[in-house]
């Protein structure tokens, strides 16, 4: 709970979602001032959440609960019929490469994004990819869209959707 004259709950999401992207699966950590049961907290959240947000599951964590970390995220992006063949060829070339280096503009940092692309394929007009999430510089779904020659599609109403977050337990270190 935040301190001060107007204490508020502390919230943290497992991963940042890019501007203009939708999400079907988000994980949020809340630190609250009072104790709730899972059912009670779910009821409170549903009563006070905007339309379109669905609370699927709540787990009450204790100090002994191992921390959870976002390990990977799944994304979908629609690809029109006329771009399917070229996109498949670009996917095959990218996935066959051992490395693929890009430069992050702000820090002029070179990073190899290829190892972080765990899966990448076309399935019924949808580009589907699973990307590893790390705390240091890593691949972004927008990088994949650009690499595959699809950078103009978001300007024509095609948007990226995060469909799943895969979590990993992190064991506490004992000293």
MDTraj code that builds the backbone (N, CA, C; nanometers):
import mdtraj as md
import numpy as np

residues = "UNK UNK UNK UNK UNK UNK UNK UNK UNK UNK UNK UNK UNK UNK UNK UNK UNK UNK UNK UNK UNK UNK UNK UNK UNK UNK UNK UNK UNK UNK UNK UNK UNK UNK UNK UNK UNK UNK UNK UNK UNK UNK UNK UNK UNK UNK UNK UNK UNK UNK UNK UNK UNK UNK UNK UNK UNK UNK UNK UNK UNK UNK UNK UNK UNK UNK UNK UNK UNK UNK UNK UNK UNK UNK UNK UNK UNK UNK UNK UNK UNK UNK UNK UNK UNK UNK UNK UNK UNK UNK UNK UNK UNK UNK UNK UNK UNK UNK UNK UNK UNK UNK UNK UNK UNK UNK UNK UNK UNK UNK UNK UNK UNK UNK UNK UNK UNK UNK UNK UNK UNK UNK UNK UNK UNK UNK UNK UNK UNK UNK UNK UNK UNK UNK UNK UNK UNK UNK UNK UNK UNK UNK UNK UNK UNK UNK UNK UNK UNK UNK UNK UNK UNK UNK UNK UNK UNK UNK UNK UNK UNK UNK UNK UNK UNK UNK UNK UNK UNK UNK UNK UNK UNK UNK UNK".split()
xyz = np.array([
    [0.0840, -0.1169, 0.0000],
    [0.0000, 0.0000, 0.0000],
    [0.0887, 0.1235, 0.0000],
    [0.0586, 0.2176, -0.0852],
    [0.1344, 0.3409, -0.0902],
    [0.1116, 0.4233, 0.0355],
    [0.2113, 0.4946, 0.0802],
    [0.2026, 0.5764, 0.2013],
    [0.1629, 0.7183, 0.1617],
    [0.1372, 0.8018, 0.2614],
    [0.1059, 0.9410, 0.2348],
    [-0.0350, 0.9756, 0.2775],
    [-0.0816, 1.0933, 0.2347],
    [-0.2136, 1.1417, 0.2741],
    [-0.3264, 1.0608, 0.2109],
    [-0.3047, 1.0072, 0.0920],
    [-0.4066, 0.9307, 0.0207],
    [-0.3482, 0.7954, -0.0198],
    [-0.3387, 0.7021, 0.0763],
    [-0.2794, 0.5722, 0.0417],
    [-0.3604, 0.5009, -0.0663],
    [-0.2909, 0.4387, -0.1588],
    [-0.3537, 0.3670, -0.2695],
    [-0.2894, 0.2291, -0.2820],
    [-0.3632, 0.1367, -0.3408],
    [-0.3024, 0.0044, -0.3628],
    [-0.1842, 0.0156, -0.4587],
    [-0.0851, -0.0702, -0.4387],
    [0.0269, -0.0760, -0.5315],
    [-0.0028, -0.1837, -0.6349],
    [0.0168, -0.1513, -0.7626],
    [-0.0080, -0.2458, -0.8714],
    [0.1181, -0.2633, -0.9535],
    [0.1383, -0.3852, -1.0009],
    [0.2517, -0.4135, -1.0889],
    [0.2078, -0.5193, -1.1898],
    [0.2348, -0.4935, -1.3178],
    [0.2072, -0.5894, -1.4237],
    [0.3351, -0.6657, -1.4551],
    [0.3221, -0.7902, -1.5029],
    [0.4409, -0.8716, -1.5290],
    [0.5210, -0.8224, -1.6477],
    [0.4561, -0.7611, -1.7467],
    [0.5297, -0.7102, -1.8625],
    [0.4553, -0.5915, -1.9215],
    [0.5315, -0.5006, -1.9792],
    [0.4713, -0.3828, -2.0406],
    [0.4159, -0.4193, -2.1770],
    [0.3028, -0.3636, -2.2090],
    [0.2396, -0.3862, -2.3383],
    [0.2556, -0.2598, -2.4210],
    [0.2957, -0.2741, -2.5457],
    [0.3185, -0.1589, -2.6315],
    [0.1916, -0.0804, -2.6594],
    [0.2078, 0.0459, -2.6910],
    [0.0952, 0.1322, -2.7254],
    [0.0241, 0.0757, -2.8482],
    [-0.1073, 0.0699, -2.8434],
    [-0.1856, 0.0219, -2.9557],
    [-0.2036, -0.1293, -2.9594],
    [-0.1461, -0.2009, -2.8639],
    [-0.1604, -0.3468, -2.8586],
    [-0.2718, -0.3831, -2.7616],
    [-0.3421, -0.4901, -2.7933],
    [-0.4472, -0.5417, -2.7060],
    [-0.3920, -0.6603, -2.6282],
    [-0.4629, -0.6984, -2.5229],
    [-0.4196, -0.8140, -2.4458],
    [-0.5398, -0.8963, -2.4024],
    [-0.5246, -1.0272, -2.4154],
    [-0.6265, -1.1206, -2.3682],
    [-0.5819, -1.1903, -2.2407],
    [-0.4592, -1.1654, -2.1978],
    [-0.4044, -1.2326, -2.0797],
    [-0.3043, -1.1399, -2.0118],
    [-0.3404, -1.0901, -1.8962],
    [-0.2520, -1.0034, -1.8183],
    [-0.2394, -1.0607, -1.6786],
    [-0.1250, -1.0405, -1.6184],
    [-0.1018, -1.0801, -1.4808],
    [-0.0656, -0.9526, -1.4044],
    [-0.1386, -0.9289, -1.2946],
    [-0.1171, -0.8084, -1.2163],
    [-0.0998, -0.8480, -1.0696],
    [-0.0032, -0.7838, -1.0045],
    [0.0180, -0.8029, -0.8618],
    [-0.0376, -0.6804, -0.7904],
    [-0.1156, -0.7039, -0.6860],
    [-0.1715, -0.5964, -0.6050],
    [-0.1228, -0.6116, -0.4616],
    [-0.0830, -0.5026, -0.4013],
    [-0.0508, -0.5010, -0.2592],
    [-0.1584, -0.4139, -0.1948],
    [-0.2386, -0.4766, -0.1100],
    [-0.3550, -0.4093, -0.0542],
    [-0.3390, -0.3859, 0.0957],
    [-0.4141, -0.2888, 0.1492],
    [-0.4054, -0.2532, 0.2906],
    [-0.4787, -0.3529, 0.3795],
    [-0.5809, -0.4209, 0.3243],
    [-0.6533, -0.5166, 0.4079],
    [-0.6583, -0.6528, 0.3413],
    [-0.6894, -0.7525, 0.4209],
    [-0.6943, -0.8911, 0.3743],
    [-0.8258, -0.9166, 0.2999],
    [-0.8171, -0.9965, 0.1932],
    [-0.9353, -1.0389, 0.1174],
    [-0.9258, -1.1885, 0.0940],
    [-1.0397, -1.2499, 0.0721],
    [-1.0409, -1.3849, 0.0172],
    [-1.0359, -1.3683, -0.1336],
    [-1.0039, -1.4737, -0.2063],
    [-1.0025, -1.4666, -0.3536],
    [-1.1387, -1.4243, -0.4060],
    [-1.2451, -1.4857, -0.3530],
    [-1.3808, -1.4548, -0.3996],
    [-1.4188, -1.3100, -0.3665],
    [-1.3830, -1.2648, -0.2459],
    [-1.4154, -1.1274, -0.2065],
    [-1.3431, -1.0244, -0.2913],
    [-1.2158, -1.0491, -0.3190],
    [-1.1390, -0.9565, -0.4020],
    [-1.1916, -0.9574, -0.5452],
    [-1.2244, -1.0754, -0.5968],
    [-1.2793, -1.0845, -0.7325],
    [-1.4081, -1.0032, -0.7425],
    [-1.4951, -1.0140, -0.6410],
    [-1.6215, -0.9390, -0.6409],
    [-1.5935, -0.7887, -0.6407],
    [-1.5021, -0.7441, -0.5544],
    [-1.4679, -0.6015, -0.5474],
    [-1.4132, -0.5507, -0.6806],
    [-1.3230, -0.6274, -0.7411],
    [-1.2638, -0.5858, -0.8683],
    [-1.3687, -0.5806, -0.9792],
    [-1.4546, -0.6811, -0.9861],
    [-1.5585, -0.6830, -1.0905],
    [-1.6540, -0.5653, -1.0767],
    [-1.6864, -0.5291, -0.9531],
    [-1.7774, -0.4169, -0.9294],
    [-1.7142, -0.2822, -0.9646],
    [-1.5814, -0.2752, -0.9632],
    [-1.5135, -0.1465, -0.9812],
    [-1.4241, -0.1413, -1.1043],
    [-1.4421, -0.2347, -1.1970],
    [-1.3597, -0.2396, -1.3173],
    [-1.4422, -0.1953, -1.4368],
    [-1.3768, -0.1309, -1.5300],
    [-1.4460, -0.0842, -1.6503],
    [-1.4945, -0.2026, -1.7341],
    [-1.5921, -0.1780, -1.8157],
    [-1.6476, -0.2809, -1.9040],
    [-1.5401, -0.3327, -1.9986],
    [-1.5403, -0.4635, -2.0228],
    [-1.4447, -0.5240, -2.1145],
    [-1.3289, -0.5935, -2.0462],
    [-1.3097, -0.5680, -1.9179],
    [-1.2040, -0.6364, -1.8434],
    [-1.2685, -0.7500, -1.7652],
    [-1.2151, -0.8685, -1.7850],
    [-1.2687, -0.9867, -1.7187],
    [-1.1639, -1.0409, -1.6219],
    [-1.2038, -1.0617, -1.4978],
    [-1.1160, -1.1194, -1.3960],
    [-1.1303, -1.2707, -1.4062],
    [-1.0234, -1.3395, -1.4452],
    [-1.0302, -1.4840, -1.4660],
    [-0.9890, -1.5640, -1.3435],
    [-0.8886, -1.5170, -1.2713],
    [-0.8362, -1.5946, -1.1604],
    [-0.7663, -1.5017, -1.0626],
    [-0.7788, -1.5337, -0.9353],
    [-0.7089, -1.4580, -0.8315],
    [-0.6419, -1.5582, -0.7393],
    [-0.5163, -1.5310, -0.7105],
    [-0.4423, -1.6133, -0.6155],
    [-0.3873, -1.5215, -0.5075],
    [-0.4191, -1.5523, -0.3835],
    [-0.3695, -1.4741, -0.2707],
    [-0.2278, -1.5235, -0.2390],
    [-0.1320, -1.4310, -0.2424],
    [0.0077, -1.4661, -0.2182],
    [0.0471, -1.4289, -0.0758],
    [0.1379, -1.5056, -0.0200],
    [0.1922, -1.4759, 0.1120],
    [0.3398, -1.4431, 0.0964],
    [0.4035, -1.4080, 0.2061],
    [0.5472, -1.3811, 0.2014],
    [0.6260, -1.5058, 0.1638],
    [0.5688, -1.6238, 0.1877],
    [0.6363, -1.7501, 0.1570],
    [0.6103, -1.7994, 0.0150],
    [0.5194, -1.7356, -0.0552],
    [0.4890, -1.7770, -0.1922],
    [0.6063, -1.7410, -0.2828],
    [0.6560, -1.8374, -0.3619],
    [0.7644, -1.8034, -0.4550],
    [0.7182, -1.6945, -0.5516],
    [0.8084, -1.6028, -0.5799],
    [0.7745, -1.4965, -0.6745],
    [0.7535, -1.5554, -0.8130],
    [0.6671, -1.4911, -0.8898],
    [0.6404, -1.5329, -1.0269],
    [0.7043, -1.4306, -1.1213],
    [0.7554, -1.4797, -1.2306],
    [0.8186, -1.3944, -1.3312],
    [0.7603, -1.4316, -1.4662],
    [0.7345, -1.3329, -1.5489],
    [0.6883, -1.3601, -1.6847],
    [0.8041, -1.4195, -1.7629],
    [0.7868, -1.5406, -1.8111],
    [0.8913, -1.6122, -1.8835],
    [0.8819, -1.5868, -2.0340],
    [0.7592, -1.5922, -2.0867],
    [0.7396, -1.5665, -2.2296],
    [0.5986, -1.5140, -2.2524],
    [0.5793, -1.4563, -2.3691],
    [0.4477, -1.4044, -2.4066],
    [0.4158, -1.4490, -2.5489],
    [0.2894, -1.4789, -2.5719],
    [0.2382, -1.5184, -2.7035],
    [0.1647, -1.3999, -2.7643],
    [0.1862, -1.3798, -2.8944],
    [0.1216, -1.2699, -2.9652],
    [0.0603, -1.3196, -3.0953],
    [-0.0446, -1.2480, -3.1401],
    [-0.1051, -1.2731, -3.2708],
    [-0.1131, -1.1410, -3.3457],
    [-0.1006, -1.1521, -3.4768],
    [-0.1086, -1.0340, -3.5631],
    [-0.1689, -1.0778, -3.6959],
    [-0.2789, -1.0150, -3.7402],
    [-0.3422, -1.0570, -3.8654],
    [-0.2574, -1.0197, -3.9875],
    [-0.2488, -1.1142, -4.0823],
    [-0.1735, -1.0930, -4.2060],
    [-0.2690, -1.1194, -4.3226],
    [-0.2904, -1.0192, -4.4098],
    [-0.3815, -1.0370, -4.5226],
    [-0.3348, -1.1478, -4.6179],
    [-0.4299, -1.2056, -4.6902],
    [-0.4023, -1.3150, -4.7851],
    [-0.2896, -1.2807, -4.8818],
    [-0.2917, -1.1589, -4.9353],
    [-0.1945, -1.1216, -5.0375],
    [-0.0509, -1.1139, -4.9847],
    [-0.0322, -1.1125, -4.8533],
    [0.1020, -1.1068, -4.7952],
    [0.1460, -1.2397, -4.7340],
    [0.0613, -1.3420, -4.7427],
    [0.0907, -1.4707, -4.6794],
    [0.2183, -1.5354, -4.7330],
    [0.2315, -1.5457, -4.8629],
    [0.3458, -1.6152, -4.9221],
    [0.4783, -1.5471, -4.8857],
    [0.4844, -1.4163, -4.9036],
    [0.6074, -1.3424, -4.8705],
    [0.6381, -1.3524, -4.7207],
    [0.5335, -1.3478, -4.6388],
    [0.5534, -1.3567, -4.4945],
    [0.6079, -1.4941, -4.4562],
    [0.5555, -1.6002, -4.5168],
    [0.6059, -1.7358, -4.4883],
    [0.7532, -1.7475, -4.5256],
    [0.7905, -1.6915, -4.6395],
    [0.9312, -1.6949, -4.6816],
    [1.0193, -1.6188, -4.5827],
    [0.9727, -1.5015, -4.5387],
    [1.0489, -1.4220, -4.4422],
    [1.0611, -1.4935, -4.3073],
    [0.9548, -1.5627, -4.2656],
    [0.9585, -1.6402, -4.1414],
    [1.0629, -1.7507, -4.1531],
    [1.0608, -1.8240, -4.2645],
    [1.1563, -1.9337, -4.2837],
    [1.3003, -1.8843, -4.2789],
    [1.3276, -1.7715, -4.3439],
    [1.4630, -1.7156, -4.3423],
    [1.5035, -1.6741, -4.2009],
    [1.4132, -1.6071, -4.1312],
    [1.4436, -1.5606, -3.9954],
    [1.4688, -1.6777, -3.9018],
    [1.3807, -1.7770, -3.9044],
    [1.3930, -1.8899, -3.8117],
    [1.5147, -1.9773, -3.8433],
    [1.5597, -1.9787, -3.9693],
    [1.6772, -2.0575, -4.0064],
    [1.8073, -1.9905, -3.9624],
    [1.8028, -1.8612, -3.9374],
    [1.9230, -1.7873, -3.8976],
    [1.9611, -1.8195, -3.7531],
    [2.0918, -1.8260, -3.7275],
    [2.1388, -1.8474, -3.5905],
    [2.1342, -1.7187, -3.5091],
    [2.1474, -1.6060, -3.5770],
    [2.1429, -1.4776, -3.5084],
    [2.0753, -1.3742, -3.5979],
    [2.0207, -1.2730, -3.5351],
    [1.9609, -1.1607, -3.6065],
    [1.9814, -1.0381, -3.5181],
    [2.0722, -0.9512, -3.5606],
    [2.1109, -0.8357, -3.4807],
    [2.0312, -0.7128, -3.5192],
    [1.9845, -0.6398, -3.4170],
    [1.9187, -0.5112, -3.4399],
    [1.9842, -0.4096, -3.3470],
    [1.9616, -0.2824, -3.3780],
    [2.0146, -0.1743, -3.2953],
    [1.8989, -0.0991, -3.2326],
    [1.9003, -0.0864, -3.1023],
    [1.8015, -0.0045, -3.0325],
    [1.8440, 0.1407, -3.0479],
    [1.7570, 0.2211, -3.1030],
    [1.7897, 0.3585, -3.1398],
    [1.8325, 0.4447, -3.0216],
    [1.7604, 0.4392, -2.9108],
    [1.7905, 0.5284, -2.7982],
    [1.9302, 0.5086, -2.7422],
    [1.9699, 0.3849, -2.7210],
    [2.0986, 0.3578, -2.6572],
    [2.2047, 0.3140, -2.7563],
    [2.1675, 0.3062, -2.8829],
    [2.2608, 0.2564, -2.9856],
    [2.3183, 0.1215, -2.9432],
    [2.2329, 0.0403, -2.8868],
    [2.2723, -0.0901, -2.8346],
    [2.2408, -0.1982, -2.9376],
    [2.3384, -0.2821, -2.9689],
    [2.3192, -0.3957, -3.0604],
    [2.2753, -0.5164, -2.9788],
    [2.1645, -0.5805, -3.0212],
    [2.1202, -0.7020, -2.9532],
    [2.0831, -0.8090, -3.0559],
    [2.1115, -0.9322, -3.0202],
    [2.0752, -1.0465, -3.1027],
    [1.9382, -1.0945, -3.0562],
    [1.8367, -1.0729, -3.1374],
    [1.7005, -1.1064, -3.0961],
    [1.6603, -1.2494, -3.1325],
    [1.7360, -1.3152, -3.2202],
    [1.6949, -1.4472, -3.2689],
    [1.6716, -1.5494, -3.1576],
    [1.7600, -1.5597, -3.0547],
    [1.7367, -1.6602, -2.9504],
    [1.6084, -1.6378, -2.8695],
    [1.5576, -1.5141, -2.8687],
    [1.4385, -1.4827, -2.7900],
    [1.3077, -1.5103, -2.8633],
    [1.3168, -1.5459, -2.9910],
    [1.1970, -1.5823, -3.0674],
    [1.1832, -1.7339, -3.0573],
    [1.0958, -1.7779, -2.9688],
    [1.0818, -1.9208, -2.9403],
    [0.9975, -1.9916, -3.0458],
    [0.8932, -1.9251, -3.0941],
    [0.8071, -1.9798, -3.1996],
    [0.7632, -1.8652, -3.2901],
    [0.7461, -1.8962, -3.4180],
    [0.7009, -1.7968, -3.5146],
    [0.6442, -1.8709, -3.6350],
    [0.5154, -1.8530, -3.6614],
    [0.4528, -1.9199, -3.7761],
    [0.3232, -1.8490, -3.8150],
    [0.2750, -1.8805, -3.9356],
    [0.1454, -1.8323, -3.9824],
    [0.0437, -1.9429, -3.9627],
    [-0.0737, -1.9058, -3.9159],
    [-0.1803, -2.0018, -3.8918],
    [-0.3132, -1.9328, -3.9213],
    [-0.3764, -1.9704, -4.0310],
    [-0.5080, -1.9166, -4.0693],
    [-0.5120, -1.7633, -4.0645],
    [-0.4286, -1.7009, -4.1430],
    [-0.4208, -1.5554, -4.1571],
    [-0.3726, -1.4823, -4.0313],
    [-0.3194, -1.5569, -3.9357],
    [-0.2653, -1.4972, -3.8134],
    [-0.1170, -1.5302, -3.8010],
    [-0.0372, -1.4278, -3.7801],
    [0.1017, -1.4486, -3.7423],
    [0.1000, -1.4774, -3.5930],
    [0.1599, -1.5883, -3.5534],
    [0.1635, -1.6260, -3.4113],
    [0.3097, -1.6404, -3.3700],
    [0.3424, -1.5775, -3.2572],
    [0.4798, -1.5843, -3.2099],
    [0.4834, -1.5949, -3.0580],
    [0.5833, -1.6648, -3.0089],
    [0.6106, -1.6722, -2.8659],
    [0.7485, -1.6121, -2.8449],
    [0.7548, -1.5101, -2.7613],
    [0.8795, -1.4385, -2.7368],
    [0.9209, -1.4518, -2.5909],
    [1.0488, -1.4791, -2.5704],
    [1.1021, -1.4857, -2.4343],
    [1.1062, -1.3444, -2.3770],
    [1.0721, -1.3323, -2.2512],
    [1.0755, -1.2030, -2.1825],
    [1.1913, -1.2027, -2.0840],
    [1.2741, -1.1019, -2.0944],
    [1.3880, -1.0874, -2.0032],
    [1.3929, -0.9442, -1.9538],
    [1.4651, -0.9214, -1.8463],
    [1.4742, -0.7857, -1.7919],
    [1.5681, -0.6981, -1.8745],
    [1.6680, -0.7587, -1.9382],
    [1.7590, -0.6798, -2.0215],
    [1.7005, -0.6668, -2.1633],
    [1.7687, -0.5952, -2.2488],
    [1.7210, -0.5705, -2.3855],
    [1.6882, -0.7017, -2.4560],
    [1.5714, -0.7063, -2.5150],
    [1.5243, -0.8277, -2.5807],
    [1.4339, -0.7923, -2.6979],
    [1.3828, -0.8926, -2.7624],
    [1.2963, -0.8737, -2.8781],
    [1.1601, -0.8184, -2.8356],
    [1.1038, -0.7361, -2.9223],
    [0.9690, -0.6826, -2.9040],
    [0.8826, -0.7355, -3.0177],
    [0.7544, -0.7539, -2.9958],
    [0.6699, -0.8025, -3.1052],
    [0.6735, -0.7094, -3.2272],
    [0.6889, -0.5800, -3.2043],
    [0.6980, -0.4851, -3.3156],
    [0.8220, -0.5110, -3.4003],
    [0.9304, -0.5604, -3.3380],
    [1.0512, -0.5954, -3.4137],
    [1.0185, -0.7036, -3.5160],
    [0.9444, -0.8047, -3.4740],
    [0.9095, -0.9160, -3.5628],
    [0.8226, -0.8670, -3.6777],
    [0.7266, -0.7830, -3.6475],
    [0.6387, -0.7288, -3.7516],
    [0.7218, -0.6542, -3.8559],
    [0.8177, -0.5740, -3.8119],
    [0.9038, -0.4996, -3.9048],
    [0.9934, -0.5932, -3.9862],
    [1.0560, -0.6891, -3.9188],
    [1.1476, -0.7818, -3.9854],
    [1.0766, -0.8594, -4.0963],
    [0.9507, -0.8933, -4.0739],
    [0.8744, -0.9717, -4.1715],
    [0.8134, -0.8852, -4.2818],
    [0.8419, -0.7555, -4.2802],
    [0.7924, -0.6674, -4.3854],
    [0.6468, -0.6275, -4.3680],
    [0.5987, -0.6265, -4.2439],
    [0.4580, -0.5980, -4.2169],
    [0.4375, -0.4676, -4.1397],
    [0.5384, -0.3825, -4.1383],
    [0.5371, -0.2616, -4.0552],
    [0.4242, -0.1650, -4.0884],
    [0.3746, -0.1663, -4.2110],
    [0.2684, -0.0739, -4.2501],
    [0.1298, -0.1190, -4.2058],
    [0.1141, -0.2469, -4.1745],
    [-0.0187, -0.2999, -4.1422],
    [-0.0846, -0.2346, -4.0208],
    [-0.0123, -0.2024, -3.9129],
    [-0.0804, -0.1352, -3.8009],
    [-0.1428, -0.0010, -3.8408],
    [-0.0904, 0.0635, -3.9435],
    [-0.1464, 0.1911, -3.9905],
    [-0.2756, 0.1703, -4.0689],
    [-0.3068, 0.0463, -4.1016],
    [-0.4275, 0.0132, -4.1795],
    [-0.5276, -0.0670, -4.0967],
    [-0.5177, -0.0575, -3.9651],
    [-0.6167, -0.1200, -3.8781],
    [-0.5810, -0.2585, -3.8259],
    [-0.4685, -0.3144, -3.8660],
    [-0.4270, -0.4440, -3.8105],
    [-0.3572, -0.4160, -3.6782],
    [-0.3966, -0.4857, -3.5725],
    [-0.3310, -0.4596, -3.4450],
    [-0.2849, -0.5882, -3.3794],
    [-0.1843, -0.5718, -3.2980],
    [-0.1189, -0.6797, -3.2266],
    [-0.1999, -0.7149, -3.1025],
    [-0.2100, -0.8449, -3.0727],
    [-0.2789, -0.8905, -2.9525],
    [-0.1895, -0.9866, -2.8749],
    [-0.1672, -0.9550, -2.7495],
    [-0.0979, -1.0479, -2.6606],
    [-0.2025, -1.1490, -2.6149],
    [-0.1782, -1.2768, -2.6405],
    [-0.2800, -1.3773, -2.6114],
    [-0.2514, -1.4607, -2.4875],
    [-0.1263, -1.4635, -2.4425],
    [-0.0934, -1.5470, -2.3274],
    [0.0371, -1.5006, -2.2651],
    [0.0421, -1.5063, -2.1323],
    [0.1653, -1.4844, -2.0566],
    [0.1985, -1.6159, -1.9877],
    [0.3198, -1.6624, -2.0053],
    [0.3643, -1.7839, -1.9384],
    [0.4522, -1.7434, -1.8206],
    [0.4161, -1.7920, -1.7021],
    [0.4874, -1.7552, -1.5804],
    [0.5831, -1.8642, -1.5363],
    [0.6825, -1.8230, -1.4587],
    [0.7821, -1.9151, -1.4037],
    [0.7999, -1.8800, -1.2561],
    [0.8028, -1.9819, -1.1693],
    [0.8311, -1.9588, -1.0277],
    [0.9777, -1.9239, -1.0098],
    [1.0042, -1.8298, -0.9196],
    [1.1406, -1.7962, -0.8837],
    [1.1565, -1.8299, -0.7363],
    [1.2450, -1.9199, -0.7051],
    [1.2651, -1.9589, -0.5656],
    [1.3394, -1.8499, -0.4918],
    [1.2967, -1.8299, -0.3687],
    [1.3649, -1.7311, -0.2840],
    [1.5009, -1.7854, -0.2442],
    [1.5991, -1.6969, -0.2438],
    [1.7320, -1.7349, -0.1966],
    [1.7342, -1.7264, -0.0454],
    [1.7870, -1.8268, 0.0152],
    [1.8000, -1.8228, 0.1602],
    [1.9451, -1.7919, 0.1954],
    [1.9622, -1.7071, 0.2961],
    [2.0980, -1.6697, 0.3362],
    [2.1294, -1.7204, 0.4734],
])
top = md.Topology()
chain = top.add_chain()
for i, resn in enumerate(residues, 1):
    res = top.add_residue(resn, chain, resSeq=i)
    for name in ("N", "CA", "C"):
        top.add_atom(name, md.element.get_by_symbol(name[0]), res)
traj = md.Trajectory(xyz[None], top)
